[in-house]
């Protein structure tokens, strides 16, 4: 049985060229980039080269990119760094705006800040998982210190109107942070053209290694460091830079961003094929597609199969060699109902039967046809039992 991997939104395999770009920094050019000897200088030179290349691809200045351990750290660094800067300035601003469907790497920091006396407004979403600029505008207060919104939702693929929200933030001089972990390589990102002050990225969603990410911080944005220690990353993020992983991140950006249109077209084709095959085998009323049908990235599709539990379907798919996900957290061995689907106020039979399928460059039409057949067979069997 040849396994079929349909969980690229969780992580992607490391591209062979990425792996080859990383290897020298573990076996030959292994110097600490903060060291002053030749080994360290060689690593520092390479690090500067990688930062320059990534900044050029993303449309920002090299000095505006801070390397982190991944999307979670980037989000935490943005949120805590902004509120601490506001506190240090004695502005008295202790209000944050975010959405109800953010990744937990944003929601949990906000919850901690609430326990510390901050106020957080969780802007609601509609049935397709979209926020509106109007709702965000209504939530803005004189003491708003930060607005944080994800670009693309990791569970349903819905994209948010970050340009409209960013304009609102800019007009009111409120720092605007965007979690773009699922958007990098899927949507055009030119930071010099976007009304965004901070943006989070992660390498392992674009065929790079795990454990490396980046945070864009515009020159005009005041941010206090989240990690303290050394003076790395212009004194904004302490810790020896992971040069090998950064080499992989830079190579992944170099490879994927120029192919963005082709990668998206391939994902759209696979998504369309999966839905077509499921409709042919289960009928148009045999499943429900969750999310916005137009304002979404094609590599993620969230589908509910009413009458079948998410957990049962995922277990049976795994036994059949198909890897998919619920998109929700796993607690004590049981799946929790997605907070994203709950926020969309979908019917219980929809929220309890949702599965996320996410496509990648290595998936073929044949794999999708096989997966659709397996899905339909399992769903039909579970509905009978």
Secondary structure, DSSP 8 states (H G I E B T S, - for coil): ---EE-BTTT-----HHHHHHHHHHHHTS---TT--SHHHHHHHHHHHHHHHHHHHHHTS-GGGEEEESSHHHHHHHHHHHHHHHHHHTT----EEEEETT--HHHHHHHHHHHHTT-EEEEE---TTS---HHHHHHH--TTEEEEEEESB-TTT-BB--HHHHHHHHHHTT-EEEEE-TTTBTTB---GGGSS-SEEEEEGGGTTS-TT-EEEEE-TT-----SS-SS-HHHHTS-S---HHHHHHHHHHHHHHGGGHHHHHHHHHHHHHHHHHHHHHHH-TTS-EEES-SSSB-TTEEEEE-TTS-HHHHHHHHHHTTEE-B-SS-EETTEE---HHHHHTT--HHHHTTEEEEE--TT--HHHHHHHHHHHHHHHHHHHH-
